[in-house]
């Protein structure tokens, strides 16, 4: 457990917070949106697995402008 004692949580906490917010917003948007660029199930995997970059990729590439 000494490994976690050396982590500077003041630097890590904002990144984790941003990651969780992006993930939640992207999943909610994916559920609500009618069409995406590609299958929704692929975007769900990308959002959930690719940490911070996944939700960003979804908003930049995956959302279909209506």
Buried (B, 14 or more C-beta within 10 A) or exposed (E): EEEEEEEEEEEEEEEEEEBEEBBEBBBEBBEEBEEBEEEBEEBBEBBEEEEEEBBBBBBEEBBEEE
